[in-house]
């Protein structure tokens, strides 16, 4: 048993220190066998899971869920920091000092005398420091190579599209982006008509890429958008199932017409 007295913090500094102290104890000799066995990649997987759970709470405007899930995000972030400190890679304050210095350096329009008048000028100032002061300007191929292959395919496609846009490879307006979506859809339909299964996967991938690019162009994060769509479809089908149960309609392929009518009814209710 570890002798530890928890005192609720009343400020951010003490709150983060409490959490890091607890994580350190969990990783200690007398700590939790599970937590002691964790590697940083284990906590990274949990960090991603908790981030998506936070996203679900945010999409549902569930403040209580947001509060809980962002706390779980911090647990995993602190666990990763502790593992690196144990391995003598770097300390938590090394990582946080680095990011603080970077934020200050990249915002001369806030922490220095550079003047900007809108968001676009602010971004220009930010990237000017990144490229000219930090010397992180790179050729287009290097920019693409820096996108982590470990990203999920949807998120990686989004990052690729953003990098291409930053070097000027972009549509002049949204009409071209929409036309590209239709073009890729036509190619999917053509592959289906010709029963060209070898090409179908490629064409569907191109269609996904075009839709992701449309999302980027109109400033919508595609991962957030699909998460909302997944939640909406799930909730609608639950409502359809409940209505079908109340009206004695069997949920199967032989009653698809009735289910479509229930789906439209639920949709009209705003679900």
TILUMKE-619408 format. One record per residue: residue number from 1; z, y, x of N, C-alpha, C in turn. Coordinates in steps of 0.05 Angstrom, whole numbers, plus 5000, padded with zeros to 4 digits. Each point is the difference from the previous one (the first is absolute). Example, Ala and Ser with C-alpha at 12.3 -4.5 7.8 and 13.67 -1.06 7.14 Angstrom:
<rs>
- 1/5156/4886/5264/5000/5024/4982/5000/5024/5018;
- 2/4986/5021/4993/5001/5024/5016/5014/5022/4985;
</rs>
This chain:
<rs>
- 1/5000/4976/5017/5000/5024/4983/5000/5025/5018;
- 2/4983/5019/4992/4998/5025/5015/5018/5021/4986;
- 3/5016/5013/5015/5017/5021/4989/4985/5026/4999;
- 4/4991/5008/4975/4984/5024/4997/5008/5015/4975;
- 5/5006/5025/5003/5007/5017/4977/4977/5019/4994;
- 6/4989/4997/4976/4977/5017/4992/5010/5025/4986;
- 7/4991/5022/5010/5006/5026/4988/4974/5013/4990;
- 8/4998/5005/4974/4975/5011/4990/4994/5027/5013;
- 9/4976/5003/5008/4991/5024/5014/4996/5023/4980;
- 10/5003/5024/5009/4994/5023/4984/4978/5017/5012;
- 11/4987/4990/5021/4977/5014/5011/4981/4979/5012;
- 12/4976/5008/5005/4979/4982/5009/5006/4988/5027;
- 13/5010/5016/5018/5006/4990/5028/5019/4977/4999;
- 14/5023/5003/4985/5020/4979/4999/4989/4976/4984;
- 15/4984/5005/4980/4989/4978/4984/4983/4981/5018;
- 16/4982/5012/5015/4983/4984/5018/5016/4986/5021;
- 17/5021/5013/5010/5017/4987/5020/5015/4976/4988;
- 18/5010/5003/4976/5013/4978/4986/4981/4976/4998;
- 19/4976/5005/4991/4981/4979/4997/4993/4986/5026;
- 20/4997/5016/5021/4993/4988/5026/5024/4984/5011;
- 21/5024/5010/4995/5024/4985/5009/5002/4973/4986;
- 22/4994/5000/4974/5002/4975/4985/4978/4980/5009;
- 23/4976/5010/5004/4979/4983/5011/5007/4989/5027;
- 24/5012/5016/5017/5009/4992/5026/5021/4977/4998;
- 25/5018/5003/4982/5021/4979/4995/4987/4974/4991;
- 26/4980/5003/4981/4987/4976/4990/4985/4985/5022;
- 27/4991/5015/5021/4986/4987/5022/5019/4991/5022;
- 28/5025/5006/4998/5019/4995/5021/5008/4970/5001;
- 29/5016/4993/5020/5008/4972/5004/5014/4989/4975;
- 30/5016/5016/4987/5015/4991/4976/4986/5008/4974;
- 31/4975/5007/5003/4985/5009/4976/4988/4978/4984;
- 32/4978/5007/4986/4987/4981/4981/4980/4983/5015;
- 33/5001/4973/4998/4981/4983/5014/4971/5007/4993;
- 34/4995/5007/4975/4972/5006/4992/4991/5026/5014;
- 35/5017/5021/4999/4992/5026/5011/4998/4998/5031;
- 36/5016/4984/5012/4999/4996/5029/4974/4987/5009;
- 37/4989/4984/4983/4976/4985/5007/4974/5015/4995;
- 38/5002/5024/4987/4976/5015/4993/4986/5011/5025;
- 39/4974/5000/4998/4983/5014/5020/4989/5025/4987;
- 40/4989/5018/5016/4990/5025/4988/4978/4995/4980;
- 41/4983/4979/5005/4978/4994/4981/5011/4990/4973;
- 42/5023/4986/5001/5012/4991/4975/5008/5024/4983;
- 43/5013/5020/5013/5009/5023/4986/4977/5018/4991;
- 44/4978/4999/5016/4976/5015/4993/4989/4990/4973;
- 45/4999/4973/4997/4990/4989/4975/5017/5009/4976;
- 46/5026/5000/5005/5019/5009/4979/4997/5029/4994;
- 47/4995/5016/5022/4996/5029/4997/4976/5006/4981;
- 48/4978/4985/5004/4977/5004/4984/5005/4992/4971;
- 49/5015/4978/4996/5007/4991/4973/5016/5022/4986;
- 50/5020/5011/5014/5018/5019/4987/4984/5026/4995;
- 51/4982/5007/5018/4983/5024/4995/4984/4998/4974;
- 52/4990/4976/4995/4985/4996/4976/5018/5000/4975;
- 53/5024/4990/5004/5019/5001/4977/5008/5029/4994;
- 54/5002/5016/5021/5005/5028/4996/4977/5013/4985;
- 55/4975/4992/5008/4976/5011/4986/5001/4993/4971;
- 56/5008/4976/4993/5001/4992/4972/5020/5017/4985;
- 57/5023/5005/5012/5019/5018/4987/4990/5028/4996;
- 58/4985/5010/5021/4989/5027/4998/4979/5001/4978;
- 59/4983/4980/4998/4979/5000/4980/5012/4999/4972;
- 60/5024/4987/4997/5013/4998/4974/5019/5023/4995;
- 61/5001/5019/5018/5019/5023/4998/5029/4990/4997;
- 62/5006/4978/5014/5026/4988/4999/5017/5009/5024;
- 63/5015/5021/4996/5015/5012/5022/5021/4981/5011;
- 64/5012/4985/4982/5021/4981/5010/4987/4979/5018;
- 65/4977/4990/4993/4986/4981/5016/4991/5012/5027;
- 66/4990/5025/4999/4992/5014/5024/5023/5003/5019;
- 67/5023/5007/4990/5024/5003/5016/5008/4974/5014;
- 68/4999/4978/4985/5007/4974/5011/4979/4991/5021;
- 69/4974/5002/4993/4979/4989/5017/4997/5016/5026;
- 70/5003/5027/4999/4998/5015/5024/5023/4994/5019;
- 71/5023/4993/4988/5022/4990/5017/4993/4974/5014;
- 72/4987/4982/4985/4991/4975/5013/4979/5005/5022;
- 73/4983/5020/4996/4981/5007/5021/5016/5008/5025;
- 74/5020/5017/4997/5016/5009/5023/5015/4976/5013;
- 75/5009/4981/4985/5013/4976/5012/4981/4987/5020;
- 76/4976/4995/4991/4981/4986/5017/4991/5017/5024;
- 77/4997/5026/4996/4994/5018/5022/5022/5000/5021;
- 78/5025/5001/4990/5023/5000/5019/5001/4973/5014;
- 79/4994/4978/4986/5001/4974/5012/4979/4998/5023;
- 80/4976/5011/4995/4980/5000/5021/5009/5017/5024;
- 81/5011/5023/4995/5010/5017/5021/5022/4985/5017;
- 82/5018/4987/4986/5021/4986/5013/4989/4977/5018;
- 83/4981/4986/4990/4988/4978/5016/4987/5011/5025;
- 84/4986/5022/4998/4988/5012/5024/5021/5010/5019;
- 85/5022/5011/4990/5021/5009/5017/5013/4976/5015;
- 86/5004/4978/4986/5011/4976/5013/4982/4990/5022;
- 87/4974/5002/4995/4980/4991/5020/4996/5020/5023;
- 88/5015/5023/4998/4998/5022/5019/4972/5011/5002;
- 89/4986/5000/4977/4973/5012/4998/5003/5030/4998;
- 90/5016/5009/4981/5006/5028/4996/5024/5002/4981;
- 91/5012/5023/4999/5023/5004/4982/4990/5014/4974;
- 92/5017/4999/4979/4992/5014/4976/4996/5030/5005;
- 93/5017/5012/5016/4996/5029/5005/4976/5006/5017;
- 94/4991/4981/5016/4974/5003/5014/4978/5003/4980;
- 95/4998/4981/4981/4979/5000/4981/5001/5025/4982;
- 96/5024/5008/4992/5003/5022/4981/4995/5027/5015;
- 97/5010/5002/5025/4994/5024/5016/4970/5003/5003;
- 98/4986/4978/5006/4971/5002/5004/4986/5011/4975;
- 99/5008/4989/4977/4986/5008/4975/5008/5029/4992;
- 100/5025/5008/5006/5008/5028/4995/4983/5019/5017;
- 101/4998/4994/5026/4984/5017/5018/4971/5001/4991;
- 102/4990/4977/4991/4972/5000/4991/4996/5017/4975;
- 103/5019/4998/4981/4997/5016/4976/5001/5030/5006;
- 104/5018/5008/5017/5002/5028/5008/4975/5009/5014;
- 105/4991/4984/5019/4976/5006/5016/4975/5003/4983;
- 106/4997/4982/4980/4976/5000/4983/5001/5020/4977;
- 107/5022/5014/4998/5002/5020/4978/5005/5028/5012;
- 108/4983/5010/5017/5004/5027/5011/4999/5021/4979;
- 109/4988/4994/4977/4999/5019/4978/5027/5002/4985;
- 110/5019/4982/5008/5027/5001/4988/5020/5008/5022;
- 111/4998/4987/5024/5020/5004/5020/4991/5020/5022;
- 112/4976/5012/4997/4991/5019/5020/4986/5023/4984;
- 113/4983/5015/5014/4989/5024/4988/4971/4997/4989;
- 114/4991/4975/4999/4973/4995/4988/5002/5005/4970;
- 115/4980/5014/4989/4999/5007/4972/4979/4984/4985;
- 116/5007/4987/4979/4981/4987/4982/5004/5010/4972;
- 117/4979/4997/4984/5001/5011/4972/4998/4979/4979;
- 118/4993/4976/5007/4997/4979/4980/5002/4972/5013;
- 119/4998/4980/4984/5004/4972/5009/4979/4993/5021;
- 120/4974/5008/4995/4979/4993/5018/5005/5012/5028;
- 121/5008/5025/5001/5006/5013/5026/5024/4986/5013;
- 122/5019/4992/4984/5023/4986/5011/4993/4974/5013;
- 123/4982/4985/4987/4990/4974/5011/4984/5005/5026;
- 124/4984/5021/4999/4984/5007/5024/5018/5006/5024;
- 125/5022/5015/4994/5019/5007/5022/5013/4974/5010;
- 126/5007/4982/4982/5013/4975/5007/4982/4984/5019;
- 127/4975/4996/4991/4982/4983/5016/4991/5013/5026;
- 128/5000/5027/5000/4993/5014/5025/5021/4994/5022;
- 129/5025/4999/4992/5021/4993/5020/4997/4971/5009;
- 130/4995/4983/4980/4997/4972/5007/4978/4995/5019;
- 131/4977/5014/4997/4977/4995/5017/5000/5016/5025;
- 132/5009/5026/4999/4997/5018/5023/5025/5001/5017;
- 133/5024/4997/4988/5024/5001/5015/5009/4972/5009;
- 134/4999/4981/4981/5008/4973/5006/4978/4983/5012;
- 135/4975/5012/5000/4977/4987/5011/4995/4973/4987;
- 136/5003/4999/4974/4995/4975/4985/4973/5000/4987;
- 137/4983/5019/5007/4973/5000/4990/4986/4975/5012;
- 138/4984/4987/4983/4987/4976/5009/4972/4998/4987;
- 139/4983/4984/5013/4974/4996/4988/5003/4984/4975;
- 140/4980/5000/4982/5002/4986/4974/5007/4971/5003;
- 141/4989/4986/5020/5005/4971/5003/5030/4996/5007;
- 142/5011/5017/5017/5028/4997/5007/5018/5005/4976;
- 143/4992/5019/4983/5016/5006/4976/5001/4975/4982;
- 144/4978/4986/4998/4999/4976/4983/5016/4978/5013;
- 145/4999/4998/5027/5015/4979/5014/5030/5003/4998;
- 146/5009/5025/4995/5028/5005/4997/5012/4993/4973;
- 147/4983/4993/4981/5009/4991/4974/5011/4972/5002;
- 148/5025/4995/4994/5012/4973/5003/4986/4979/4984;
- 149/4994/4978/5013/4988/4977/4986/5020/4986/4982;
- 150/5026/5006/5005/5021/4987/4984/5002/5013/4972;
- 151/4987/5022/4996/5001/5013/4973/4987/4981/4980;
- 152/5011/5000/4975/4986/4985/4979/4971/5011/4997;
- 153/4981/4983/4992/4972/5009/4999/4995/5025/4984;
- 154/5013/5004/4978/4995/5024/4984/5009/5025/5015;
- 155/5024/4999/5012/5010/5023/5014/4984/5005/5026;
- 156/4990/4978/5013/4984/5004/5024/4973/5013/4993;
- 157/4988/4992/4977/4975/5012/4991/5004/5030/4995;
- 158/5022/5006/4988/5007/5028/4994/5002/5017/5026;
- 159/5014/4988/5020/5003/5014/5025/4973/5003/5015;
- 160/4983/4980/4998/4973/5002/5012/4984/5022/4988;
- 161/5001/5002/4973/4985/5021/4986/5010/5027/5008;
- 162/5027/5003/5003/5011/5026/5008/4991/5008/5028;
- 163/5000/4981/5018/4992/5006/5028/4970/5008/5000;
- 164/4984/4986/4985/4971/5007/5000/4996/5028/4989;
- 165/5016/5007/4979/4997/5026/4988/5007/5022/5020;
- 166/5021/4995/5017/5010/5020/5019/4979/5007/5021;
- 167/4982/4981/5006/4980/5005/5020/4974/5010/4987;
- 168/5001/5006/4974/4977/5012/4986/4982/4980/4986;
- 169/5006/4974/5001/4984/4980/4986/5010/4998/4972;
- 170/4990/5017/4982/5011/5002/4973/4978/5010/4982;
- 171/5005/4997/4974/4982/5011/4980/5005/5029/4995;
- 172/4979/5016/4994/5004/5028/4995/5015/5006/4974;
- 173/4998/4982/4980/5014/5003/4975/5005/4973/4987;
- 174/5016/5000/4979/5008/4975/4988/4977/4985/4987;
- 175/4978/5014/4992/4978/4987/4987/4988/4978/5018;
- 176/4998/5005/5026/4989/4980/5018/5019/4976/5002;
- 177/5026/5005/4999/5019/4978/5002/4998/4982/4975;
- 178/4997/5013/4976/4998/4985/4976/4974/4984/4999;
- 179/4978/5012/5009/4974/4987/5001/5002/4975/5018;
- 180/5016/5002/5022/5003/4977/5018/5015/4977/4986;
- 181/5019/5007/4983/5014/4979/4985/4981/4986/4982;
- 182/4983/5015/4985/4981/4987/4983/4979/4983/5016;
- 183/4992/5010/5023/4981/4985/5017/5012/4973/5008;
- 184/5026/5001/5008/5012/4975/5008/5005/4981/4977;
- 185/5005/5011/4976/5004/4984/4976/4973/4986/4993;
- 186/4979/5015/5002/4973/4989/4995/4994/4976/5018;
- 187/5009/5003/5025/4995/4978/5020/5017/4975/4993;
- 188/5024/5005/4990/5016/4977/4990/4986/4986/4977;
- 189/4990/5016/4981/4987/4989/4977/4975/4984/5008;
- 190/4985/5011/5020/4976/4987/5010/5007/4973/5013;
- 191/5022/4999/5015/5008/4975/5013/5008/4980/4979;
- 192/5013/5009/4978/5007/4982/4979/4975/4989/4986;
- 193/4981/5017/4995/4976/4991/4986/4985/4979/5016;
- 194/5000/5004/5027/4986/4982/5018/5017/4976/5008;
- 195/5025/4999/4989/5019/4979/5007/5002/4998/5030;
- 196/5001/5023/5013/5002/5001/5029/5030/5002/5008;
- 197/5013/4976/4999/5029/5000/5005/5007/5008/5029;
- 198/4982/4994/5019/5006/5007/5028/5002/5030/5003;
- 199/4984/5015/4985/4999/5029/5002/5019/5014/4981;
- 200/5009/4985/4980/5016/5013/4979/5027/5011/5011;
- 201/5013/4985/5017/5025/5009/5011/4996/5026/5016;
- 202/4979/5001/5016/4994/5024/5015/4995/5024/4982;
- 203/4985/4996/4979/4993/5022/4982/5025/5010/4985;
- 204/5017/4981/4992/5025/5008/4987/5018/5016/5019;
- 205/5000/4992/5026/5015/5015/5020/4989/5028/5003;
- 206/4973/5002/4999/4988/5027/5002/5007/5017/4976;
- 207/5002/4987/4977/5007/5015/4975/5029/5010/5003;
- 208/5018/4982/5009/5028/5009/5004/5001/5024/5019;
- 209/4985/4997/5022/5000/5022/5020/4991/5026/4988;
- 210/4979/4999/4984/4990/5024/4987/5020/5012/4981;
- 211/5014/4984/4985/5021/5010/4981/5023/5011/5015;
- 212/5008/4987/5022/5022/5011/5017/4992/5027/5011;
- 213/4975/5003/5008/4990/5025/5010/5000/5022/4979;
- 214/4994/4992/4975/5001/5019/4978/5029/5010/4996;
- 215/5019/4981/5001/5028/5008/4998/5007/5020/5022;
- 216/4992/4994/5025/5006/5018/5022/4988/5028/4995;
- 217/4975/5000/4991/4986/5025/4997/5014/5018/4979;
- 218/5012/4988/4980/5013/5016/4979/5030/5001/5004;
- 219/5009/4993/5024/5028/5003/5009/5019/4982/4983;
- 220/4991/4976/4996/5017/4980/4987/5004/4977/5019;
- 221/5025/4992/5005/5006/4977/5017/4993/4975/4985;
- 222/4981/4984/5009/4991/4976/4985/5022/4979/4997;
- 223/5018/4998/5019/5022/4981/4998/5019/5007/4977;
- 224/5006/5026/4998/5016/5010/4978/4986/4996/4973;
- 225/4974/5005/5000/4985/4998/4976/4999/4971/4990;
- 226/4995/4981/5018/4999/4972/4991/5027/4990/4992;
- 227/5021/5010/5013/5027/4992/4992/5006/5009/4972;
- 228/4992/5024/4992/5004/5010/4973/4983/4983/4980;
- 229/4976/4994/5009/4983/4984/4982/5012/4972/4995;
- 230/5010/4988/5022/5013/4974/4997/5023/5001/4981;
- 231/5017/5021/5002/5023/5002/4982/4990/5004/4972;
- 232/4980/5017/4996/4990/5005/4973/4989/4975/4987;
- 233/4984/4984/5015/4989/4975/4989/5022/4981/4993;
- 234/5020/4998/5017/5023/4982/4995/5014/5007/4975;
- 235/5006/5026/4997/5015/5010/4976/4983/4997/4975;
- 236/4974/5005/5002/4983/4997/4976/4999/4971/4991;
- 237/4997/4981/5019/4998/4972/4992/5026/4990/4989;
- 238/5023/5010/5010/5025/4993/4988/5002/5009/4971;
- 239/4989/5024/4995/5000/5011/4973/4981/4983/4982;
- 240/4977/4993/5011/4981/4983/4986/5013/4973/4993;
- 241/5013/4989/5019/5013/4974/4996/5021/5002/4978;
- 242/5016/5022/5000/5020/5003/4979/4988/5003/4973;
- 243/4978/5016/4998/4987/5004/4974/4988/4973/4990;
- 244/4988/4985/5019/4988/4975/4992/5021/4980/4990;
- 245/5023/5001/5013/5022/4983/4991/5009/5007/4972;
- 246/5003/5026/4995/5008/5010/4974/4981/4993/4978;
- 247/4973/4999/5007/4980/4996/4980/4989/4972/4999;
- 248/5012/4983/5016/4992/4972/5000/4973/4994/5012;
- 249/4993/5016/5020/4974/4997/5014/5005/4985/5026;
- 250/4985/4979/5004/5003/4985/5025/4986/5014/5023;
- 251/5014/5000/5023/4989/5013/5024/4984/4978/5015;
- 252/4975/4999/4996/4982/4982/5015/4971/5010/4997;
- 253/4982/4987/5014/4972/5009/5001/4986/4997/4973;
- 254/5011/4984/4982/4988/4997/4974/5006/5023/4981;
- 255/5019/5017/5009/5008/5023/4983/4996/5026/5015;
- 256/4980/5000/5018/4995/5024/5017/4993/5024/4983;
- 257/4985/4997/4978/4993/5023/4983/5024/5013/4988;
- 258/5019/4983/4990/5025/5011/4989/5016/5014/5022;
- 259/5000/4989/5024/5015/5012/5022/4988/5027/5008;
- 260/4974/5001/5000/4986/5026/5006/5008/5022/4980;
- 261/5002/4992/4974/5008/5019/4980/5028/5009/5004;
- 262/5018/4981/5008/5028/5007/5005/5001/5018/5025;
- 263/4983/4994/5020/5000/5017/5024/4992/5029/4993;
- 264/4980/5003/4983/4991/5027/4992/5022/5014/4984;
- 265/5014/4984/4984/5022/5012/4985/5023/5010/5018;
- 266/5007/4984/5019/5020/5008/5019/4991/5024/5016;
- 267/4975/5000/5008/4989/5023/5015/5001/5026/4984;
- 268/4995/4998/4974/5001/5024/4984/5028/5011/4997;
- 269/5020/4982/5004/5028/5009/4999/5008/5015/5026;
- 270/4981/5001/5019/5006/5015/5024/5012/4984/5022;
- 271/4999/4973/4998/5013/4983/5021/4979/4994/5021;
</rs>
